[in-house]
Amino acid sequence: MWKKAPHEKGISGRAIRQAIRQGNAWKDKVPPPVAELVEQLGIARRLGQNH
């Protein structure tokens, strides 16, 4: 994955964190297990928005 160009990777972690901070939808942009882990670890809450 790290050998792919940014435009080939799809959405970035930075974009997901920004969406969480801004209160925008983000769970549909990541695999379900990732969304679950972000919630379980309180990452969304720490970023300021729990959607």
C-alpha positions in Angstrom: 0.0 0.0 0.0 2.8 2.4 0.8 4.2 2.0 -2.7 1.1 3.4 -4.3 0.8 7.0 -5.3 -1.5 9.1 -3.0 -4.2 9.3 -5.6 -4.2 5.5 -5.9 -4.7 4.9 -2.2 -8.1 6.5 -1.9 -8.9 8.5 1.3 -6.1 9.3 3.7 -6.0 9.1 7.5 -5.6 12.8 7.6 -8.9 13.2 5.6 -10.7 10.9 8.0 -9.4 12.8 11.1 -10.5 16.0 9.5 -14.0 14.7 8.8 -14.3 13.5 12.4 -13.1 16.9 13.8 -15.5 18.8 11.5 -18.5 16.6 12.4 -18.8 15.1 8.9 -19.6 11.5 8.1 -16.6 9.3 8.2 -17.7 5.8 9.2 -18.8 5.0 5.6 -15.3 5.9 4.4 -13.4 3.2 6.4 -13.9 -0.5 6.8 -16.3 -1.5 9.6 -13.6 -2.9 11.9 -11.7 0.3 11.6 -14.8 2.4 12.6 -15.4 0.0 15.5 -11.8 0.4 16.7 -11.9 4.2 16.4 -15.0 4.2 18.6 -13.7 1.6 21.1 -10.4 3.5 21.6 -12.2 6.8 22.0 -10.3 8.3 19.0 -13.4 10.0 17.6 -14.2 11.5 21.0 -10.7 12.8 21.4 -10.7 14.4 18.0 -13.7 16.4 19.2 -16.7 14.8 17.4 -18.3 11.4 17.9 -20.4 10.6 14.8 
